[in-house]
Amino acid sequence: MAAGQVWLAGEDAAELAQLLEFVDDWLGGPDRALLTDSLARFVGAGGYDLEALRVDVARFVFLLIGQDGERVFGGRDG
């Protein structure tokens, strides 16, 4: 199924990107082990892990505002 195009105003895309960066910071923060376990219970065995989620979040940020592609293309650890 092909997706249609969606247009966002620049300020809306920037605000959405900021929210996603906030979520990524939270996922990589001091509660990371707790969140890893929680996501594993939610998704089920062998499905989707926290690092994959963080990479997806980084990809969405990159697609929205074209910045910080390091995680998307194999850079930043964390």
C-alpha positions in Angstrom: 0.0 0.0 0.0 1.5 3.3 -1.1 1.5 6.1 1.4 0.3 9.5 0.3 2.3 12.7 0.8 1.8 14.7 4.0 2.8 18.3 4.3 3.8 19.9 7.6 4.6 23.5 8.2 8.2 23.9 9.1 7.5 24.9 12.7 5.2 21.9 13.1 7.9 19.6 11.8 10.5 21.2 14.1 8.1 20.8 17.1 7.4 17.1 16.3 11.2 16.5 15.9 11.8 18.1 19.3 9.2 15.8 20.9 10.9 12.8 19.3 14.3 13.9 20.5 12.9 14.3 24.0 11.5 10.7 23.8 14.9 9.5 22.5 16.7 11.2 25.4 14.3 9.5 27.9 14.8 6.1 26.3 18.6 6.5 26.5 18.5 7.9 30.0 19.0 6.5 33.5 15.9 4.3 33.3 17.1 2.5 30.2 17.3 -1.0 31.7 13.7 -0.6 33.1 12.5 0.6 29.7 14.3 -2.2 27.9 12.5 -4.7 30.1 9.1 -3.0 29.7 9.4 -2.8 25.9 10.4 -6.5 25.7 7.2 -7.4 27.7 5.1 -5.2 25.5 6.5 -6.4 22.2 7.1 -10.1 23.1 10.2 -12.2 22.7 12.5 -11.5 19.8 10.4 -8.7 18.3 11.8 -5.3 18.7 14.3 -3.9 21.1 15.0 -0.5 22.6 17.9 0.3 20.4 15.8 -0.5 17.3 13.2 1.9 18.6 15.8 4.6 19.2 17.1 4.2 15.7 13.6 4.5 14.3 13.0 7.6 16.4 16.3 9.1 15.1 15.2 8.2 11.5 11.9 10.1 11.9 13.8 13.1 13.3 16.1 13.0 10.3 13.2 12.7 7.9 11.4 15.6 9.5 14.2 18.1 9.8 17.2 16.5 8.0 19.5 16.8 11.1 21.4 14.3 13.2 21.6 11.5 10.7 24.4 9.9 12.6 22.3 7.3 14.4 20.4 6.6 11.2 23.6 6.0 9.2 25.6 4.3 11.9 27.1 7.1 14.1 26.2 8.1 17.6 26.2 5.6 20.4 24.0 5.8 23.4 
